[in-house]
Amino acid sequence: MAERAFLRTVGGGCHVPVGGVAIHEGDRIEFIAGMADLNGERKVIIRLSGSSLSPEELGVNAAHELLKRWNEK
């Protein structure tokens, strides 16, 4: 659910170089996500964690953080 919420929020699809993975560890979820430009010259990678009780919230937060860092550069 975290991964789907992330992709839905970031607007990812088959033609966008973006991805994320959720790792469930006990009552926590660690979310690692990244985005690159089409040439692979620019990339941003983030890592967040949150409660396993709110995976969609974590996915949305990860998308917002990734987009924020992408737009800072």
N, CA, C and O atoms as a Tripos MOL2 file, in Angstrom:
@<TRIPOS>MOLECULE
protein
  292   291    73     0     0
PROTEIN
NO_CHARGES

@<TRIPOS>ATOM
      1 N           0.8230   -1.1960    0.0000 N.3       1 MET1
      2 CA          0.0000    0.0000    0.0000 C.3       1 MET1
      3 C           0.8690    1.2630    0.0000 C.2       1 MET1
      4 O           0.5190    2.2650   -0.6230 O.2       1 MET1
      5 N           2.0040    1.2030    0.7050 N.am      2 ALA2
      6 CA          2.9130    2.3570    0.7390 C.3       2 ALA2
      7 C           3.4800    2.6390   -0.6450 C.2       2 ALA2
      8 O           3.5600    3.7930   -1.0670 O.2       2 ALA2
      9 N           3.8720    1.5840   -1.3500 N.am      3 GLU3
     10 CA          4.4600    1.7540   -2.6820 C.3       3 GLU3
     11 C           3.4420    2.3020   -3.6740 C.2       3 GLU3
     12 O           3.7710    3.1620   -4.4910 O.2       3 GLU3
     13 N           2.2150    1.8100   -3.6070 N.am      4 ARG4
     14 CA          1.1720    2.2980   -4.5290 C.3       4 ARG4
     15 C           0.8220    3.7510   -4.2410 C.2       4 ARG4
     16 O           0.6300    4.5390   -5.1670 O.2       4 ARG4
     17 N           0.7360    4.1130   -2.9520 N.am      5 ALA5
     18 CA          0.4450    5.5010   -2.5860 C.3       5 ALA5
     19 C           1.5740    6.4150   -3.0540 C.2       5 ALA5
     20 O           1.3250    7.5330   -3.5030 O.2       5 ALA5
     21 N           2.8120    5.9390   -2.9490 N.am      6 PHE6
     22 CA          3.9630    6.7150   -3.4030 C.3       6 PHE6
     23 C           3.8630    6.9920   -4.9020 C.2       6 PHE6
     24 O           3.9570    8.1430   -5.3270 O.2       6 PHE6
     25 N           3.6740    5.9480   -5.6990 N.am      7 LEU7
     26 CA          3.6100    6.1210   -7.1570 C.3       7 LEU7
     27 C           2.4210    6.9700   -7.5840 C.2       7 LEU7
     28 O           2.5320    7.7830   -8.5010 O.2       7 LEU7
     29 N           1.3030    6.7870   -6.9300 N.am      8 ARG8
     30 CA          0.1180    7.5850   -7.2480 C.3       8 ARG8
     31 C           0.3910    9.0680   -6.9720 C.2       8 ARG8
     32 O          -0.0050    9.9310   -7.7550 O.2       8 ARG8
     33 N           1.0650    9.3570   -5.8630 N.am      9 THR9
     34 CA          1.3250   10.7450   -5.4770 C.3       9 THR9
     35 C           2.4000   11.3960   -6.3280 C.2       9 THR9
     36 O           2.2790   12.5610   -6.7060 O.2       9 THR9
     37 N           3.4550   10.6440   -6.6320 N.am     10 VAL10
     38 CA          4.5530   11.2190   -7.4160 C.3      10 VAL10
     39 C           4.2120   11.2590   -8.9040 C.2      10 VAL10
     40 O           4.8690   11.9630   -9.6710 O.2      10 VAL10
     41 N           3.1950   10.5130   -9.3130 N.am     11 GLY11
     42 CA          2.7920   10.4980  -10.7120 C.3      11 GLY11
     43 C           3.6450    9.5650  -11.5390 C.2      11 GLY11
     44 O           3.8410    9.7860  -12.7340 O.2      11 GLY11
     45 N           4.1480    8.5310  -10.9120 N.am     12 GLY12
     46 CA          5.0270    7.5960  -11.6060 C.3      12 GLY12
     47 C           4.2750    6.6860  -12.5610 C.2      12 GLY12
     48 O           3.0730    6.4620  -12.4180 O.2      12 GLY12
     49 N           4.9810    6.1860  -13.5040 N.am     13 GLY13
     50 CA          4.4390    5.2600  -14.4830 C.3      13 GLY13
     51 C           5.5660    4.5410  -15.1740 C.2      13 GLY13
     52 O           6.7050    4.5630  -14.7060 O.2      13 GLY13
     53 N           5.2700    3.9200  -16.2530 N.am     14 CYS14
     54 CA          6.2750    3.1300  -16.9710 C.3      14 CYS14
     55 C           7.3410    3.9860  -17.6530 C.2      14 CYS14
     56 O           8.4070    3.4720  -17.9920 O.2      14 CYS14
     57 N           7.0820    5.2700  -17.8600 N.am     15 HIS15
     58 CA          8.0080    6.1180  -18.5970 C.3      15 HIS15
     59 C           8.6910    7.1520  -17.7160 C.2      15 HIS15
     60 O           9.3410    8.0660  -18.2240 O.2      15 HIS15
     61 N           8.5520    7.0200  -16.3970 N.am     16 VAL16
     62 CA          9.1570    7.9560  -15.4670 C.3      16 VAL16
     63 C          10.2230    7.2110  -14.6650 C.2      16 VAL16
     64 O           9.9170    6.1870  -14.0550 O.2      16 VAL16
     65 N          11.4750    7.7020  -14.6510 N.am     17 PRO17
     66 CA         12.5270    7.0140  -13.9090 C.3      17 PRO17
     67 C          12.4330    7.2830  -12.4050 C.2      17 PRO17
     68 O          13.2290    8.0340  -11.8420 O.2      17 PRO17
     69 N          11.4510    6.6580  -11.7740 N.am     18 VAL18
     70 CA         11.2110    6.8190  -10.3410 C.3      18 VAL18
     71 C          10.7750    5.4750   -9.7760 C.2      18 VAL18
     72 O          10.1280    4.6820  -10.4600 O.2      18 VAL18
     73 N          11.1300    5.2300   -8.5410 N.am     19 GLY19
     74 CA         10.7140    3.9750   -7.9200 C.3      19 GLY19
     75 C          10.8670    4.0410   -6.4200 C.2      19 GLY19
     76 O          11.5570    4.9070   -5.8830 O.2      19 GLY19
     77 N          10.2170    3.1160   -5.7590 N.am     20 GLY20
     78 CA         10.2990    3.0490   -4.3100 C.3      20 GLY20
     79 C          10.0400    1.6350   -3.8330 C.2      20 GLY20
     80 O           9.3660    0.8470   -4.4970 O.2      20 GLY20
     81 N          10.5850    1.3330   -2.6750 N.am     21 VAL21
     82 CA         10.3760    0.0210   -2.0810 C.3      21 VAL21
     83 C          10.1010    0.1960   -0.5910 C.2      21 VAL21
     84 O          10.7650    0.9720    0.0940 O.2      21 VAL21
     85 N           9.1140   -0.5380   -0.1130 N.am     22 ALA22
     86 CA          8.7570   -0.5360    1.3070 C.3      22 ALA22
     87 C           9.2550   -1.8320    1.9330 C.2      22 ALA22
     88 O           9.0230   -2.9170    1.4010 O.2      22 ALA22
     89 N           9.9380   -1.7110    3.0610 N.am     23 ILE23
     90 CA         10.4530   -2.8670    3.7790 C.3      23 ILE23
     91 C           9.7670   -2.9140    5.1370 C.2      23 ILE23
     92 O           9.9490   -2.0290    5.9720 O.2      23 ILE23
     93 N           8.9810   -3.9550    5.3400 N.am     24 HIS24
     94 CA          8.2160   -4.1050    6.5760 C.3      24 HIS24
     95 C           9.0840   -4.7870    7.6220 C.2      24 HIS24
     96 O           9.5570   -5.9040    7.4130 O.2      24 HIS24
     97 N           9.2930   -4.1110    8.7490 N.am     25 GLU25
     98 CA         10.1200   -4.6410    9.8330 C.3      25 GLU25
     99 C           9.3690   -4.4660   11.1500 C.2      25 GLU25
    100 O           9.4050   -3.3920   11.7510 O.2      25 GLU25
    101 N           8.6930   -5.5160   11.5970 N.am     26 GLY26
    102 CA          7.9290   -5.4280   12.8440 C.3      26 GLY26
    103 C           6.7810   -4.4570   12.7180 C.2      26 GLY26
    104 O           5.9240   -4.6030   11.8470 O.2      26 GLY26
    105 N           6.7650   -3.4580   13.5920 N.am     27 ASP27
    106 CA          5.6890   -2.4610   13.5440 C.3      27 ASP27
    107 C           6.0920   -1.2100   12.7690 C.2      27 ASP27
    108 O           5.4000   -0.1940   12.8320 O.2      27 ASP27
    109 N           7.2180   -1.2760   12.0310 N.am     28 ARG28
    110 CA          7.7140   -0.1460   11.2620 C.3      28 ARG28
    111 C           7.8420   -0.5200    9.7890 C.2      28 ARG28
    112 O           7.9660   -1.6920    9.4340 O.2      28 ARG28
    113 N           7.8090    0.4960    8.9510 N.am     29 ILE29
    114 CA          8.0740    0.3290    7.5240 C.3      29 ILE29
    115 C           9.1790    1.3120    7.1650 C.2      29 ILE29
    116 O           9.1070    2.4960    7.4960 O.2      29 ILE29
    117 N          10.1810    0.8150    6.4960 N.am     30 GLU30
    118 CA         11.2200    1.6750    5.9530 C.3      30 GLU30
    119 C          10.9310    1.8250    4.4630 C.2      30 GLU30
    120 O          10.6810    0.8350    3.7750 O.2      30 GLU30
    121 N          10.9650    3.0490    3.9670 N.am     31 PHE31
    122 CA         10.6680    3.3190    2.5710 C.3      31 PHE31
    123 C          11.8660    3.9870    1.9360 C.2      31 PHE31
    124 O          12.3290    5.0270    2.4040 O.2      31 PHE31
    125 N          12.3670    3.3870    0.8690 N.am     32 ILE32
    126 CA         13.4920    3.9380    0.1160 C.3      32 ILE32
    127 C          12.9870    4.2450   -1.2860 C.2      32 ILE32
    128 O          12.3670    3.3980   -1.9290 O.2      32 ILE32
    129 N          13.2560    5.4620   -1.7570 N.am     33 ALA33
    130 CA         12.7580    5.8690   -3.0750 C.3      33 ALA33
    131 C          13.8120    6.6970   -3.7920 C.2      33 ALA33
    132 O          14.6750    7.3150   -3.1680 O.2      33 ALA33
    133 N          13.7240    6.6940   -5.1070 N.am     34 GLY34
    134 CA         14.6520    7.4720   -5.8980 C.3      34 GLY34
    135 C          14.0530    7.9350   -7.2040 C.2      34 GLY34
    136 O          13.0810    7.3760   -7.7110 O.2      34 GLY34
    137 N          14.6720    8.9830   -7.7340 N.am     35 MET35
    138 CA         14.2520    9.5430   -9.0150 C.3      35 MET35
    139 C          15.5080    9.9820   -9.7590 C.2      35 MET35
    140 O          16.4580   10.4800   -9.1550 O.2      35 MET35
    141 N          15.5010    9.7930  -11.0690 N.am     36 ALA36
    142 CA         16.6350   10.2130  -11.8960 C.3      36 ALA36
    143 C          16.1090   10.9070  -13.1470 C.2      36 ALA36
    144 O          14.9580   10.7250  -13.5430 O.2      36 ALA36
    145 N          16.9850   11.7090  -13.7600 N.am     37 ASP37
    146 CA         16.5920   12.2820  -15.0470 C.3      37 ASP37
    147 C          16.7600   11.2100  -16.1250 C.2      37 ASP37
    148 O          17.3130   10.1420  -15.8610 O.2      37 ASP37
    149 N          16.2950   11.4880  -17.3090 N.am     38 LEU38
    150 CA         16.3250   10.4890  -18.3770 C.3      38 LEU38
    151 C          17.7300   10.0810  -18.7840 C.2      38 LEU38
    152 O          17.9260    8.9790  -19.2960 O.2      38 LEU38
    153 N          18.7190   10.9570  -18.5650 N.am     39 ASN39
    154 CA         20.1100   10.6370  -18.8960 C.3      39 ASN39
    155 C          20.8190    9.8960  -17.7730 C.2      39 ASN39
    156 O          21.9100    9.3610  -17.9720 O.2      39 ASN39
    157 N          20.2020    9.8610  -16.5910 N.am     40 GLY40
    158 CA         20.8370    9.2280  -15.4440 C.3      40 GLY40
    159 C          21.9350   10.0650  -14.8230 C.2      40 GLY40
    160 O          22.7010    9.5680  -13.9970 O.2      40 GLY40
    161 N          22.0230   11.3300  -15.2090 N.am     41 GLU41
    162 CA         23.0700   12.2100  -14.6860 C.3      41 GLU41
    163 C          22.6910   12.8190  -13.3410 C.2      41 GLU41
    164 O          23.5610   13.1470  -12.5350 O.2      41 GLU41
    165 N          21.4230   12.9630  -13.1090 N.am     42 ARG42
    166 CA         20.9390   13.5810  -11.8730 C.3      42 ARG42
    167 C          20.0510   12.5850  -11.1630 C.2      42 ARG42
    168 O          19.1800   11.9720  -11.7800 O.2      42 ARG42
    169 N          20.2660   12.4190   -9.8610 N.am     43 LYS43
    170 CA         19.4260   11.5030   -9.1170 C.3      43 LYS43
    171 C          19.2490   11.9950   -7.6900 C.2      43 LYS43
    172 O          20.0940   12.7020   -7.1410 O.2      43 LYS43
    173 N          18.1310   11.6010   -7.1100 N.am     44 VAL44
    174 CA         17.8190   11.8980   -5.7180 C.3      44 VAL44
    175 C          17.3300   10.6010   -5.1000 C.2      44 VAL44
    176 O          16.4920    9.9080   -5.6770 O.2      44 VAL44
    177 N          17.8500   10.2730   -3.9320 N.am     45 ILE45
    178 CA         17.4250    9.0860   -3.2080 C.3      45 ILE45
    179 C          17.0550    9.5090   -1.7930 C.2      45 ILE45
    180 O          17.7850   10.2670   -1.1530 O.2      45 ILE45
    181 N          15.9210    9.0180   -1.3070 N.am     46 ILE46
    182 CA         15.4770    9.3360    0.0500 C.3      46 ILE46
    183 C          15.1880    8.0490    0.8130 C.2      46 ILE46
    184 O          14.9930    6.9810    0.2340 O.2      46 ILE46
    185 N          15.1680    8.1950    2.1360 N.am     47 ARG47
    186 CA         14.8590    7.0580    3.0040 C.3      47 ARG47
    187 C          14.0400    7.6000    4.1670 C.2      47 ARG47
    188 O          14.4870    8.4930    4.8860 O.2      47 ARG47
    189 N          12.8420    7.0580    4.3490 N.am     48 LEU48
    190 CA         11.9640    7.4510    5.4490 C.3      48 LEU48
    191 C          11.4750    6.2070    6.1570 C.2      48 LEU48
    192 O          11.5200    5.1090    5.6010 O.2      48 LEU48
    193 N          11.0130    6.3730    7.3720 N.am     49 SER49
    194 CA         10.3750    5.2480    8.0570 C.3      49 SER49
    195 C           9.1310    5.7490    8.7670 C.2      49 SER49
    196 O           9.0040    6.9320    9.0820 O.2      49 SER49
    197 N           8.2190    4.8210    9.0100 N.am     50 GLY50
    198 CA          6.9720    5.1690    9.6710 C.3      50 GLY50
    199 C           6.2850    3.9220   10.2040 C.2      50 GLY50
    200 O           6.8010    2.8110   10.0830 O.2      50 GLY50
    201 N           5.1420    4.1170   10.7820 N.am     51 SER51
    202 CA          4.3790    3.0360   11.3900 C.3      51 SER51
    203 C           3.7800    2.1220   10.3280 C.2      51 SER51
    204 O           3.3290    2.5790    9.2780 O.2      51 SER51
    205 N           3.7840    0.8350   10.6150 N.am     52 SER52
    206 CA          3.1440   -0.1170    9.6960 C.3      52 SER52
    207 C           1.6220    0.0130    9.7340 C.2      52 SER52
    208 O           0.9280   -0.5840    8.9110 O.2      52 SER52
    209 N           1.1080    0.7820   10.6740 N.am     53 LEU53
    210 CA         -0.3370    1.0080   10.7550 C.3      53 LEU53
    211 C          -0.8130    2.0470    9.7480 C.2      53 LEU53
    212 O          -2.0130    2.1500    9.4900 O.2      53 LEU53
    213 N           0.1150    2.8240    9.1710 N.am     54 SER54
    214 CA         -0.2720    3.8590    8.1980 C.3      54 SER54
    215 C           0.6580    3.8410    6.9860 C.2      54 SER54
    216 O           1.3760    4.8110    6.7440 O.2      54 SER54
    217 N           0.6510    2.7460    6.2220 N.am     55 PRO55
    218 CA          1.5660    2.6410    5.0810 C.3      55 PRO55
    219 C           1.2850    3.6510    3.9790 C.2      55 PRO55
    220 O           2.2160    4.1420    3.3410 O.2      55 PRO55
    221 N           0.0150    3.9700    3.7450 N.am     56 GLU56
    222 CA         -0.3030    4.9420    2.6890 C.3      56 GLU56
    223 C           0.2350    6.3230    3.0450 C.2      56 GLU56
    224 O           0.7310    7.0400    2.1750 O.2      56 GLU56
    225 N           0.1420    6.6910    4.2940 N.am     57 GLU57
    226 CA          0.6700    7.9850    4.7360 C.3      57 GLU57
    227 C           2.1810    8.0450    4.5100 C.2      57 GLU57
    228 O           2.7040    9.0690    4.0710 O.2      57 GLU57
    229 N           2.8730    6.9630    4.8050 N.am     58 LEU58
    230 CA          4.3120    6.9150    4.5780 C.3      58 LEU58
    231 C           4.6380    7.0510    3.0940 C.2      58 LEU58
    232 O           5.5650    7.7730    2.7260 O.2      58 LEU58
    233 N           3.8910    6.3720    2.2500 N.am     59 GLY59
    234 CA          4.1110    6.4730    0.8130 C.3      59 GLY59
    235 C           3.9030    7.8820    0.2870 C.2      59 GLY59
    236 O           4.6890    8.3660   -0.5270 O.2      59 GLY59
    237 N           2.8560    8.5370    0.7460 N.am     60 VAL60
    238 CA          2.5790    9.9170    0.3370 C.3      60 VAL60
    239 C           3.6790   10.8470    0.8500 C.2      60 VAL60
    240 O           4.1490   11.7170    0.1170 O.2      60 VAL60
    241 N           4.0890   10.6640    2.1110 N.am     61 ASN61
    242 CA          5.1590   11.4960    2.6730 C.3      61 ASN61
    243 C           6.4660   11.3070    1.9030 C.2      61 ASN61
    244 O           7.1940   12.2700    1.6650 O.2      61 ASN61
    245 N           6.7580   10.0780    1.5190 N.am     62 ALA62
    246 CA          7.9700    9.8010    0.7500 C.3      62 ALA62
    247 C           7.9180   10.5010   -0.6050 C.2      62 ALA62
    248 O           8.9170   11.0680   -1.0500 O.2      62 ALA62
    249 N           6.7700   10.4660   -1.2580 N.am     63 ALA63
    250 CA          6.6230   11.1410   -2.5550 C.3      63 ALA63
    251 C           6.8360   12.6410   -2.4110 C.2      63 ALA63
    252 O           7.5370   13.2510   -3.2180 O.2      63 ALA63
    253 N           6.2390   13.2320   -1.3950 N.am     64 HIS64
    254 CA          6.3950   14.6710   -1.1880 C.3      64 HIS64
    255 C           7.8480   15.0360   -0.8880 C.2      64 HIS64
    256 O           8.3570   16.0340   -1.3990 O.2      64 HIS64
    257 N           8.5130   14.2330   -0.0660 N.am     65 GLU65
    258 CA          9.9160   14.5040    0.2560 C.3      65 GLU65
    259 C          10.8050   14.3620   -0.9750 C.2      65 GLU65
    260 O          11.6930   15.1840   -1.2000 O.2      65 GLU65
    261 N          10.5690   13.3290   -1.7660 N.am     66 LEU66
    262 CA         11.3600   13.1360   -2.9760 C.3      66 LEU66
    263 C          11.1710   14.2930   -3.9450 C.2      66 LEU66
    264 O          12.1470   14.8040   -4.4940 O.2      66 LEU66
    265 N           9.9380   14.7100   -4.1620 N.am     67 LEU67
    266 CA          9.6610   15.8170   -5.0790 C.3      67 LEU67
    267 C          10.2550   17.1140   -4.5420 C.2      67 LEU67
    268 O          10.7730   17.9200   -5.3130 O.2      67 LEU67
    269 N          10.1870   17.3220   -3.2450 N.am     68 LYS68
    270 CA         10.7680   18.5250   -2.6440 C.3      68 LYS68
    271 C          12.2780   18.5670   -2.9060 C.2      68 LYS68
    272 O          12.8030   19.5910   -3.3430 O.2      68 LYS68
    273 N          12.9670   17.4710   -2.6430 N.am     69 ARG69
    274 CA         14.4140   17.4370   -2.8630 C.3      69 ARG69
    275 C          14.7580   17.5410   -4.3480 C.2      69 ARG69
    276 O          15.7670   18.1490   -4.7060 O.2      69 ARG69
    277 N          13.9360   16.9570   -5.2090 N.am     70 TRP70
    278 CA         14.1650   17.0390   -6.6560 C.3      70 TRP70
    279 C          14.0790   18.4910   -7.1210 C.2      70 TRP70
    280 O          14.8830   18.9330   -7.9420 O.2      70 TRP70
    281 N          13.1180   19.2210   -6.6030 N.am     71 ASN71
    282 CA         12.9050   20.6100   -7.0200 C.3      71 ASN71
    283 C          13.9030   21.5760   -6.3920 C.2      71 ASN71
    284 O          14.0210   22.7130   -6.8490 O.2      71 ASN71
    285 N          14.6250   21.1500   -5.3520 N.am     72 GLU72
    286 CA         15.6410   21.9950   -4.7260 C.3      72 GLU72
    287 C          16.8890   22.1130   -5.5790 C.2      72 GLU72
    288 O          17.6110   23.1070   -5.4890 O.2      72 GLU72
    289 N          17.1490   21.1230   -6.3940 N.am     73 LYS73
    290 CA         18.4030   21.1050   -7.1780 C.3      73 LYS73
    291 C          18.2860   21.9050   -8.4340 C.2      73 LYS73
    292 O          19.2440   21.9930   -9.2010 O.2      73 LYS73
@<TRIPOS>BOND
     1     1     2 1
     2     2     3 1
     3     3     4 2
     4     3     5 am
     5     5     6 1
     6     6     7 1
     7     7     8 2
     8     7     9 am
     9     9    10 1
    10    10    11 1
    11    11    12 2
    12    11    13 am
    13    13    14 1
    14    14    15 1
    15    15    16 2
    16    15    17 am
    17    17    18 1
    18    18    19 1
    19    19    20 2
    20    19    21 am
    21    21    22 1
    22    22    23 1
    23    23    24 2
    24    23    25 am
    25    25    26 1
    26    26    27 1
    27    27    28 2
    28    27    29 am
    29    29    30 1
    30    30    31 1
    31    31    32 2
    32    31    33 am
    33    33    34 1
    34    34    35 1
    35    35    36 2
    36    35    37 am
    37    37    38 1
    38    38    39 1
    39    39    40 2
    40    39    41 am
    41    41    42 1
    42    42    43 1
    43    43    44 2
    44    43    45 am
    45    45    46 1
    46    46    47 1
    47    47    48 2
    48    47    49 am
    49    49    50 1
    50    50    51 1
    51    51    52 2
    52    51    53 am
    53    53    54 1
    54    54    55 1
    55    55    56 2
    56    55    57 am
    57    57    58 1
    58    58    59 1
    59    59    60 2
    60    59    61 am
    61    61    62 1
    62    62    63 1
    63    63    64 2
    64    63    65 am
    65    65    66 1
    66    66    67 1
    67    67    68 2
    68    67    69 am
    69    69    70 1
    70    70    71 1
    71    71    72 2
    72    71    73 am
    73    73    74 1
    74    74    75 1
    75    75    76 2
    76    75    77 am
    77    77    78 1
    78    78    79 1
    79    79    80 2
    80    79    81 am
    81    81    82 1
    82    82    83 1
    83    83    84 2
    84    83    85 am
    85    85    86 1
    86    86    87 1
    87    87    88 2
    88    87    89 am
    89    89    90 1
    90    90    91 1
    91    91    92 2
    92    91    93 am
    93    93    94 1
    94    94    95 1
    95    95    96 2
    96    95    97 am
    97    97    98 1
    98    98    99 1
    99    99   100 2
   100    99   101 am
   101   101   102 1
   102   102   103 1
   103   103   104 2
   104   103   105 am
   105   105   106 1
   106   106   107 1
   107   107   108 2
   108   107   109 am
   109   109   110 1
   110   110   111 1
   111   111   112 2
   112   111   113 am
   113   113   114 1
   114   114   115 1
   115   115   116 2
   116   115   117 am
   117   117   118 1
   118   118   119 1
   119   119   120 2
   120   119   121 am
   121   121   122 1
   122   122   123 1
   123   123   124 2
   124   123   125 am
   125   125   126 1
   126   126   127 1
   127   127   128 2
   128   127   129 am
   129   129   130 1
   130   130   131 1
   131   131   132 2
   132   131   133 am
   133   133   134 1
   134   134   135 1
   135   135   136 2
   136   135   137 am
   137   137   138 1
   138   138   139 1
   139   139   140 2
   140   139   141 am
   141   141   142 1
   142   142   143 1
   143   143   144 2
   144   143   145 am
   145   145   146 1
   146   146   147 1
   147   147   148 2
   148   147   149 am
   149   149   150 1
   150   150   151 1
   151   151   152 2
   152   151   153 am
   153   153   154 1
   154   154   155 1
   155   155   156 2
   156   155   157 am
   157   157   158 1
   158   158   159 1
   159   159   160 2
   160   159   161 am
   161   161   162 1
   162   162   163 1
   163   163   164 2
   164   163   165 am
   165   165   166 1
   166   166   167 1
   167   167   168 2
   168   167   169 am
   169   169   170 1
   170   170   171 1
   171   171   172 2
   172   171   173 am
   173   173   174 1
   174   174   175 1
   175   175   176 2
   176   175   177 am
   177   177   178 1
   178   178   179 1
   179   179   180 2
   180   179   181 am
   181   181   182 1
   182   182   183 1
   183   183   184 2
   184   183   185 am
   185   185   186 1
   186   186   187 1
   187   187   188 2
   188   187   189 am
   189   189   190 1
   190   190   191 1
   191   191   192 2
   192   191   193 am
   193   193   194 1
   194   194   195 1
   195   195   196 2
   196   195   197 am
   197   197   198 1
   198   198   199 1
   199   199   200 2
   200   199   201 am
   201   201   202 1
   202   202   203 1
   203   203   204 2
   204   203   205 am
   205   205   206 1
   206   206   207 1
   207   207   208 2
   208   207   209 am
   209   209   210 1
   210   210   211 1
   211   211   212 2
   212   211   213 am
   213   213   214 1
   214   214   215 1
   215   215   216 2
   216   215   217 am
   217   217   218 1
   218   218   219 1
   219   219   220 2
   220   219   221 am
   221   221   222 1
   222   222   223 1
   223   223   224 2
   224   223   225 am
   225   225   226 1
   226   226   227 1
   227   227   228 2
   228   227   229 am
   229   229   230 1
   230   230   231 1
   231   231   232 2
   232   231   233 am
   233   233   234 1
   234   234   235 1
   235   235   236 2
   236   235   237 am
   237   237   238 1
   238   238   239 1
   239   239   240 2
   240   239   241 am
   241   241   242 1
   242   242   243 1
   243   243   244 2
   244   243   245 am
   245   245   246 1
   246   246   247 1
   247   247   248 2
   248   247   249 am
   249   249   250 1
   250   250   251 1
   251   251   252 2
   252   251   253 am
   253   253   254 1
   254   254   255 1
   255   255   256 2
   256   255   257 am
   257   257   258 1
   258   258   259 1
   259   259   260 2
   260   259   261 am
   261   261   262 1
   262   262   263 1
   263   263   264 2
   264   263   265 am
   265   265   266 1
   266   266   267 1
   267   267   268 2
   268   267   269 am
   269   269   270 1
   270   270   271 1
   271   271   272 2
   272   271   273 am
   273   273   274 1
   274   274   275 1
   275   275   276 2
   276   275   277 am
   277   277   278 1
   278   278   279 1
   279   279   280 2
   280   279   281 am
   281   281   282 1
   282   282   283 1
   283   283   284 2
   284   283   285 am
   285   285   286 1
   286   286   287 1
   287   287   288 2
   288   287   289 am
   289   289   290 1
   290   290   291 1
   291   291   292 2
@<TRIPOS>SUBSTRUCTURE
     1 MET1         2 RESIDUE 1 A MET
     2 ALA2         6 RESIDUE 1 A ALA
     3 GLU3        10 RESIDUE 1 A GLU
     4 ARG4        14 RESIDUE 1 A ARG
     5 ALA5        18 RESIDUE 1 A ALA
     6 PHE6        22 RESIDUE 1 A PHE
     7 LEU7        26 RESIDUE 1 A LEU
     8 ARG8        30 RESIDUE 1 A ARG
     9 THR9        34 RESIDUE 1 A THR
    10 VAL10       38 RESIDUE 1 A VAL
    11 GLY11       42 RESIDUE 1 A GLY
    12 GLY12       46 RESIDUE 1 A GLY
    13 GLY13       50 RESIDUE 1 A GLY
    14 CYS14       54 RESIDUE 1 A CYS
    15 HIS15       58 RESIDUE 1 A HIS
    16 VAL16       62 RESIDUE 1 A VAL
    17 PRO17       66 RESIDUE 1 A PRO
    18 VAL18       70 RESIDUE 1 A VAL
    19 GLY19       74 RESIDUE 1 A GLY
    20 GLY20       78 RESIDUE 1 A GLY
    21 VAL21       82 RESIDUE 1 A VAL
    22 ALA22       86 RESIDUE 1 A ALA
    23 ILE23       90 RESIDUE 1 A ILE
    24 HIS24       94 RESIDUE 1 A HIS
    25 GLU25       98 RESIDUE 1 A GLU
    26 GLY26      102 RESIDUE 1 A GLY
    27 ASP27      106 RESIDUE 1 A ASP
    28 ARG28      110 RESIDUE 1 A ARG
    29 ILE29      114 RESIDUE 1 A ILE
    30 GLU30      118 RESIDUE 1 A GLU
    31 PHE31      122 RESIDUE 1 A PHE
    32 ILE32      126 RESIDUE 1 A ILE
    33 ALA33      130 RESIDUE 1 A ALA
    34 GLY34      134 RESIDUE 1 A GLY
    35 MET35      138 RESIDUE 1 A MET
    36 ALA36      142 RESIDUE 1 A ALA
    37 ASP37      146 RESIDUE 1 A ASP
    38 LEU38      150 RESIDUE 1 A LEU
    39 ASN39      154 RESIDUE 1 A ASN
    40 GLY40      158 RESIDUE 1 A GLY
    41 GLU41      162 RESIDUE 1 A GLU
    42 ARG42      166 RESIDUE 1 A ARG
    43 LYS43      170 RESIDUE 1 A LYS
    44 VAL44      174 RESIDUE 1 A VAL
    45 ILE45      178 RESIDUE 1 A ILE
    46 ILE46      182 RESIDUE 1 A ILE
    47 ARG47      186 RESIDUE 1 A ARG
    48 LEU48      190 RESIDUE 1 A LEU
    49 SER49      194 RESIDUE 1 A SER
    50 GLY50      198 RESIDUE 1 A GLY
    51 SER51      202 RESIDUE 1 A SER
    52 SER52      206 RESIDUE 1 A SER
    53 LEU53      210 RESIDUE 1 A LEU
    54 SER54      214 RESIDUE 1 A SER
    55 PRO55      218 RESIDUE 1 A PRO
    56 GLU56      222 RESIDUE 1 A GLU
    57 GLU57      226 RESIDUE 1 A GLU
    58 LEU58      230 RESIDUE 1 A LEU
    59 GLY59      234 RESIDUE 1 A GLY
    60 VAL60      238 RESIDUE 1 A VAL
    61 ASN61      242 RESIDUE 1 A ASN
    62 ALA62      246 RESIDUE 1 A ALA
    63 ALA63      250 RESIDUE 1 A ALA
    64 HIS64      254 RESIDUE 1 A HIS
    65 GLU65      258 RESIDUE 1 A GLU
    66 LEU66      262 RESIDUE 1 A LEU
    67 LEU67      266 RESIDUE 1 A LEU
    68 LYS68      270 RESIDUE 1 A LYS
    69 ARG69      274 RESIDUE 1 A ARG
    70 TRP70      278 RESIDUE 1 A TRP
    71 ASN71      282 RESIDUE 1 A ASN
    72 GLU72      286 RESIDUE 1 A GLU
    73 LYS73      290 RESIDUE 1 A LYS
